[in-house]
Amino acid sequence: MMKHSITGVVLAGGSSKRLGRSKAQLPLGEKRMIEWIVQAMSCLFNEVIVVTHQPQLFSALENVIFVQDSIDTPSRNSLVGLYTGLMEASHDTVFVVPCDMPLLNRKLIEHMIGLLDGEDVRVPIMGPHYQPLHAFYRKSCLPYIQHSIESGNYKVTHFYDEVLVRTVDEKTIHQFDPQLTSFMNVNNEEDYQQLLMTWEKHRSSWLVEWSDCGHLNRRRE
C-alpha cells in the first residue's frame, strides 16, 4: 500500500485531570487506545509523531518519533502540541488527532487527503463547530500558531481567521461516517464506557476497513 507524504501527529501530552488516568493508556479490546491510533496512522502516512512528555510510557509503539512540547506554557494544551508536531514534521502537511480518538475512519481521512489543494487548514465542521483535532495543517500555520501561544490564547481555532481554511461539511462527513464514531473521544469515565460499547459493536467492521494493514489485526504479545 502506498503511503502519503504527510506526517501523522498524535497528541498524547494532556494531563487527563477529569478522567484521573492516562487516556492514551486506556485498554480498548486487546490493545491500548494509542496503539490503535498509531497503527492506523502508520497505514496512511510515512511518518508518525507522538507528542508526549513521557515517551517511556509508550515503548510498545513501533516506527514513531517521540517529541516533547517545544514551548513551555503554564499548562499543557493541544495548540502547543499541534505547533510542536508541525515544527518537527518532515513533511509540509500534518494530520493531527488526540490520543483519545481511536475510531479513525479511513475513508473520511482519505477523502480529506484528496481535497487538499494548497490551503493552510482542512478541517471537518459540524453545525457551527470545527473539529480542529481531526484536521490537516500546513507549516505555513506556524507563525500564526506561535502568535496565539505567545498571546496566551490556546484555543486551537484562534488563528483560523489569519490563514486559508477550507472545511469538510457535515453532509460529507455523514456519507463516510454516519454515526460519527471517528469523532468520539474520552473526557470522563462515562465517555470511556460509551467508547468501549461502541468498539464492541463496530470492532469487526473497523478492522475490515483497515484489513490491508496486517499489524492492526495482530494481538499484542
RODO-2510 file (C-alpha; in nm, 4 decimals, decimal comma):
residues 221
     n   res          X          Y          Z
     1     m     0,0000     0,0000     0,0000
     2     m     0,1316     0,3436    -0,0948
     3     k     0,1598     0,5816     0,1988
     4     h     0,1050     0,9547     0,1739
     5     s     0,3888     1,2022     0,2198
     6     i     0,2119     1,3521     0,5186
     7     t     0,3056     1,3358     0,8856
     8     g     0,0542     1,1901     1,1274
     9     v     0,0685     1,3674     1,4631
    10     v    -0,0791     1,2119     1,7781
    11     l    -0,1207     1,4425     2,0776
    12     a    -0,0517     1,2477     2,3968
    13     g     0,0603     1,5197     2,6346
    14     g    -0,2589     1,6018     2,8224
    15     s    -0,2915     1,5648     3,1982
    16     s    -0,6291     1,3810     3,1863
    17     k    -0,7426     1,5554     3,5043
    18     r    -1,1122     1,4832     3,4534
    19     l    -1,0551     1,1148     3,3912
    20     g    -0,7846     1,0726     3,6530
    21     r    -0,5645     0,8423     3,4429
    22     s    -0,3806     0,8450     3,1135
    23     k    -0,6205     0,8420     2,8197
    24     a    -0,3574     0,7045     2,5845
    25     q    -0,3070     0,4009     2,8072
    26     l    -0,6740     0,3059     2,8322
    27     p    -0,7420    -0,0519     2,7187
    28     l    -0,9548    -0,0915     2,4075
    29     g    -1,0023    -0,4555     2,3245
    30     e    -0,6674    -0,6319     2,3201
    31     k    -0,4611    -0,3141     2,2801
    32     r    -0,4300     0,0297     2,4261
    33     m    -0,6102     0,3232     2,2715
    34     i    -0,2970     0,4926     2,1408
    35     e    -0,1797     0,1714     1,9759
    36     w    -0,4863     0,1555     1,7505
    37     i    -0,4399     0,5220     1,6589
    38     v    -0,0695     0,4998     1,5798
    39     q    -0,1065     0,1794     1,3829
    40     a    -0,3904     0,3215     1,1737
    41     m    -0,1936     0,6403     1,1101
    42     s     0,1047     0,4293     1,0066
    43     c    -0,1103     0,2707     0,7362
    44     l    -0,1799     0,6061     0,5753
    45     f     0,1282     0,8190     0,6420
    46     n     0,5003     0,7517     0,6053
    47     e     0,5837     0,9416     0,9234
    48     v     0,4104     0,9362     1,2615
    49     i     0,4979     1,1674     1,5510
    50     v     0,3735     1,1276     1,9066
    51     v     0,3872     1,4470     2,1106
    52     t     0,4336     1,3459     2,4728
    53     h     0,6374     1,4422     2,7790
    54     q     0,6527     1,0753     2,8864
    55     p     0,7806     0,8691     2,5919
    56     q     0,8818     0,5909     2,8294
    57     l     0,5123     0,5058     2,8682
    58     f     0,4841     0,4127     2,5017
    59     s     0,7761     0,1755     2,4482
    60     a     0,5447    -0,0742     2,2746
    61     l     0,4864     0,1657     1,9859
    62     e     0,6922     0,0985     1,6757
    63     n     0,8196     0,3243     1,3989
    64     v     0,7176     0,6502     1,5646
    65     i     0,9069     0,9665     1,6529
    66     f     0,8608     1,0953     2,0072
    67     v     0,8856     1,4692     2,0683
    68     q     0,8121     1,6925     2,3660
    69     d     0,6358     2,0290     2,3638
    70     s     0,8684     2,2861     2,2101
    71     i     0,7153     2,5798     2,4010
    72     d     0,6665     2,5950     2,7774
    73     t     0,3229     2,7131     2,8884
    74     p     0,1539     2,7154     3,2313
    75     s    -0,0424     2,4050     3,1331
    76     r    -0,0139     2,1539     2,8520
    77     n    -0,2557     2,2157     2,5699
    78     s    -0,3420     2,0922     2,2226
    79     l    -0,2306     2,4091     2,0438
    80     v     0,1256     2,3714     2,1693
    81     g     0,1107     2,0039     2,0735
    82     l    -0,0005     2,0978     1,7221
    83     y     0,2756     2,3590     1,6987
    84     t     0,5343     2,1035     1,8098
    85     g     0,4118     1,8415     1,5646
    86     l     0,4258     2,0884     1,2772
    87     m     0,7718     2,2052     1,3784
    88     e     0,9118     1,8531     1,3977
    89     a     0,7364     1,7074     1,0914
    90     s     0,9480     1,6194     0,7895
    91     h     0,6552     1,6944     0,5597
    92     d     0,4839     2,0244     0,4907
    93     t     0,1433     1,8850     0,5881
    94     v     0,0363     1,7048     0,9038
    95     f    -0,2809     1,5266     1,0096
    96     v    -0,3413     1,5720     1,3809
    97     v    -0,5532     1,3666     1,6222
    98     p    -0,5600     1,3347     2,0026
    99     c    -0,4704     1,0118     2,1794
   100     d    -0,8306     0,9524     2,2902
   101     m    -0,9990     0,9378     1,9486
   102     p    -0,9201     0,5837     1,8283
   103     l    -1,2053     0,5001     1,5885
   104     l    -1,0489     0,6726     1,2905
   105     n    -1,2477     0,6445     0,9699
   106     r    -1,0185     0,5570     0,6836
   107     k    -1,2467     0,6640     0,4014
   108     l    -1,3107     1,0031     0,5586
   109     i    -0,9402     1,0703     0,6095
   110     e    -0,8563     0,9620     0,2559
   111     h    -1,1363     1,1802     0,1212
   112     m    -0,9895     1,4755     0,3087
   113     i    -0,6463     1,3984     0,1650
   114     g    -0,7961     1,4048    -0,1839
   115     l    -0,9390     1,7510    -0,1171
   116     l    -0,6072     1,9084    -0,0162
   117     d    -0,5255     2,1880    -0,2570
   118     g    -0,2810     2,4323    -0,1024
   119     e    -0,4959     2,5509     0,1872
   120     d    -0,3385     2,6058     0,5292
   121     v    -0,6064     2,4086     0,7139
   122     r    -0,8545     2,1432     0,6003
   123     v    -1,0954     2,0722     0,8833
   124     p    -1,4327     1,8995     0,9312
   125     i    -1,7171     2,1192     1,0513
   126     m    -2,0400     2,0042     1,2130
   127     g    -2,3022     2,2713     1,2613
   128     p    -2,1109     2,5822     1,3669
   129     h    -1,8291     2,3816     1,5235
   130     y    -1,4922     2,2981     1,3726
   131     q    -1,3302     1,9654     1,4570
   132     p    -0,9732     2,1001     1,4806
   133     l    -0,8211     1,7825     1,6237
   134     h    -0,9170     1,5762     1,3213
   135     a    -0,7656     1,8054     1,0642
   136     f    -0,4805     1,8769     0,8242
   137     y    -0,2417     2,1676     0,8804
   138     r     0,0492     2,3056     0,6787
   139     k     0,3696     2,4529     0,8151
   140     s     0,2503     2,7921     0,6881
   141     c     0,0341     2,7984     1,0042
   142     l     0,3351     2,8025     1,2355
   143     p     0,3856     3,1788     1,2804
   144     y     0,0146     3,2318     1,3457
   145     i     0,0015     2,9485     1,5988
   146     q     0,3107     3,0859     1,7671
   147     h     0,1494     3,4286     1,7948
   148     s    -0,1616     3,2742     1,9527
   149     i     0,0510     3,0901     2,2065
   150     e     0,2575     3,3966     2,2892
   151     s    -0,0675     3,5896     2,3356
   152     g    -0,1852     3,3285     2,5853
   153     n    -0,4756     3,2166     2,3666
   154     y    -0,4616     2,8382     2,3479
   155     k    -0,7848     2,7767     2,1611
   156     v    -0,6830     2,5665     1,8609
   157     t    -0,9032     2,7589     1,6177
   158     h    -0,7937     3,1043     1,7366
   159     f    -0,5613     3,1583     1,4400
   160     y    -0,8053     3,0323     1,1754
   161     d    -0,9087     3,3853     1,0714
   162     e    -0,5495     3,4564     0,9691
   163     v    -0,4983     3,1611     0,7350
   164     l    -0,6761     2,9899     0,4476
   165     v    -0,9205     2,7392     0,5962
   166     r    -1,1316     2,5019     0,3912
   167     t    -1,3855     2,2742     0,5516
   168     v    -1,5406     1,9334     0,5049
   169     d    -1,9139     1,9836     0,5531
   170     e    -2,1388     1,7793     0,7776
   171     k    -2,3231     1,6122     0,4897
   172     t    -1,9960     1,4802     0,3508
   173     i    -1,8822     1,3636     0,6933
   174     h    -2,2027     1,1637     0,7361
   175     q    -2,1519     0,9967     0,3980
   176     f    -1,8343     0,8363     0,5260
   177     d    -1,9072     0,8164     0,8980
   178     p    -2,2857     0,8094     0,9517
   179     q    -2,2628     0,7589     1,3275
   180     l    -1,9680     0,9958     1,3730
   181     t    -1,7721     0,7336     1,5638
   182     s    -1,4429     0,8764     1,4397
   183     f    -1,5067     1,1872     1,6492
   184     m    -1,5739     1,0026     1,9744
   185     n    -1,3266     1,0977     2,2441
   186     v    -1,2839     1,0445     2,6169
   187     n    -1,3178     1,3224     2,8727
   188     n    -1,4522     1,1202     3,1644
   189     e    -1,5387     0,7676     3,2736
   190     e    -1,8825     0,7823     3,1118
   191     d    -1,7242     0,8680     2,7765
   192     y    -1,4839     0,5778     2,8144
   193     q    -1,7602     0,3295     2,8869
   194     q    -1,9525     0,4568     2,5840
   195     l    -1,6435     0,4156     2,3693
   196     l    -1,5967     0,0589     2,4912
   197     m    -1,9542    -0,0277     2,3930
   198     t    -1,9113     0,1364     2,0525
   199     w    -1,5859    -0,0530     1,9979
   200     e    -1,7508    -0,3852     2,0711
   201     k    -2,0263    -0,3031     1,8241
   202     h    -1,8034    -0,1789     1,5428
   203     r    -1,4755    -0,3615     1,6018
   204     s    -1,5177    -0,6170     1,3224
   205     s    -1,6150    -0,3655     1,0551
   206     w    -1,3386    -0,1277     1,1677
   207     l    -1,0748    -0,3987     1,1320
   208     v    -1,2082    -0,4909     0,7885
   209     e    -1,1795    -0,1261     0,6881
   210     w    -0,8091    -0,1398     0,7726
   211     s    -0,7651    -0,5027     0,6675
   212     d    -0,4626    -0,4458     0,4415
   213     c    -0,2726    -0,3187     0,7447
   214     g    -0,1987    -0,6610     0,8872
   215     h    -0,0399    -0,5348     1,2083
   216     l    -0,3754    -0,3988     1,3220
   217     n    -0,5137    -0,7488     1,3409
   218     r    -0,2251    -0,8950     1,5379
   219     r    -0,2697    -0,9278     1,9084
   220     r    -0,0079    -0,7677     2,1289
   221     e     0,2427    -1,0201     2,2572
***
